[in-house]
Amino acid sequence: MQDDQISPRAREAAATMEPIPGSTYKWSVVGMLWLVCFFNYADRQAVFSVFPLISRQFSLTDVQLGMVGSSFMWMYALFGPLAGWLCDRFPRKTLVLGALLFWSIVTGATALSHSYWQLVLCRALGGLGEAFYFPASMSLISDYHRDTRSRAMSIHQSSVYVGSIAGGAVSGAVGQYYGWRSSFMLFGILGVLLALLLWRLLREPARGMSDQLCKPIQPVRKVEPLRSANLLNDLKELLTNRIVVLLIIVFMAANFVAVVFLTWMPTFLYQKFHMSLLMAGLNATVYIQIASVLGVISGGFLADSMVKRRGKWQHGGRIFTQSLGLLCGVPFLFVTGWTTSVFYLILAMIGFGIFKGMYDANIFASLYDVVPVERRGVAVGTMNSLAWLGGGMAPIVIALAAGRYGMSACISATAGIYLLIGLLMLLGAMRLAQKERFARRAAGGQ
C-alpha cells in the first residue's frame, strides 16, 4: 500500500497510538468488550427464568409476561438507528461504557419494582441503555481487526451465549432460594463496577484504522468525519443497498426465532417436562448457548478463511457461512418442539445451538463487507433495531399462538422460518460471488 493511500488520521494513529492492528491490544479490546457484552445479555436474560415467580406475585397472564419481554425489545429497537448515528459521530468508548453504567443501574432498580407497570418501565429503560452497545462495540472491533474480523466478532459473540447461560442459571437459582429481586441487584452492582474498571483500560482508535493500515477487501478510501446532521438521509442511502436489506430481513427473522427460545424455553421445560424452576432456567440456556459458542468460533474461522482466499467467495464467503448455519439448523428446530424425550430434546438443542452460532458469527462482519466505514454505526444500529422490532413481537405472538396450537407446535414451526431465510441467504451469497467473478473478468480484459 502506498503512503498517499493512508488517511492522515490513520497515519497519526500508527505513529502515536500503541493499539494498532497486529498488536496484542486488539485482542485485549475483544476481551474487554466480551465482559461488557456478557452483562448485556445476562441482564436481559435474567427476567425470563423468574417469569413463574413474577407471574404469581403480580397475578399476570402469559400475554402480560410477554409484554414485559417485549417492552425491552421495542425500546431497544426504537433507539437503535439513533444509537448507530451517534456512534458515527462520537467516541465509541464513551457510548459503550456509558451504556453499561446506565443499564446496570436500571437492572438494579428493577429489584425495587412493586407493580407490573414499574417492572415494564424498568425493562424498557434497560432496552434504551443496551441499544447503544452493539453499534459502538462492533465499530470498535472493526477498527482493530480486518482480516481477523470474523474471528474477533465471533469470539465477542460467544459472550452472548455465556451471558445468556449465566443470566438464566443465576437468576433461576437465586430466585428459587432468595426471591426474584436478588439477581437483578447482583447483576446491577457488578455491571457498575465493570464500567468503572474499564474506563481507564479501553482506548478509542482512529476511525477506519484497520481498513487503512491492513490490506482491505474493498478499495482503500480516506475516512473523513461525518458532517451530515440528517439521520433520514443516512438511512435512505443505507437501505438502497439490496444486500443490506437482505441481511436486515434475515436478521429480523432469525432474531424472532432466537427470542422465542430466550423467552419461552424456560417456561416450556417447566410445563412440558416438569422441571424445577432452577433446572428449567439452566437447561433452557446451557445446551443451546454452549453449543453456540462452538458454532460461533467455527463460523468465524470458516468465514475468514473463505474471504482470505480472495477467490470465488471473497465478498460472499461470510454470507455463505451464515446460510449454511441456517439451513443445517432446520431439522434440529423441528425436533426441539416435537419430541417428548428429554434425550432427543437435548440433542436437538445442541444441534440448533451449533448452527445458530455459525450464523451469528458473521452477522455484523457480513454487513461490514457491504457498507462504507463511515456508515457502519448507523448500519449496525438500524440492523439491530429492525431485528429487535421483529424479535419484540415474538413473546406476544407465541403466547397467543400457543393458546391455540400449543407451545410445542409453535417451537417446531420456527424450523420453517430458518428454511426460508437460509435459502434467501444462499441466493444472496451466490449473487455476490457472481458479481465478483464478473468484476475479475472485466479487470482482466482491461
Secondary structure, DSSP 8 states (H G I E B T S, - for coil): --GGGS-HHHHHHHHH-S--TTSTHHHHHHHHHHHHHHHHHHHHHHHHHTHHHHHHHHT--HHHHHHHHHHHHHHHHHHHHHHHHHHTTS-HHHHHHHHHHHHHHHHHHHTT--SHHHHHHHHHHHHHHHTTHHHHHHHHHHHH-STTHHHHHHHHHHHHHHHHHHHHHHHHHHHHHH-THHHHHHHHHHHHHHHHHHTTT-----TTHHHHHS--SS------------HHHHHHHHHT-HHHHHHHHHHHHHHHHHHHHHHHHHHHHHHHS---HHHHHHHHHHHHHHHHHHHHHHHHHHHHHHHHTTSTTTTTHHHHHHHHHHHHHHHHHHHHHH---HHHHHHHHHHHHHHHHHHHTTHHHHHHTSS-GGGHHHHHHHHHHHHHHHHHHHHHHHHHHHHHH-HHHHHHHHHHHHHHHHHHHHHHHHHHHHHHHHHHHHHHT-
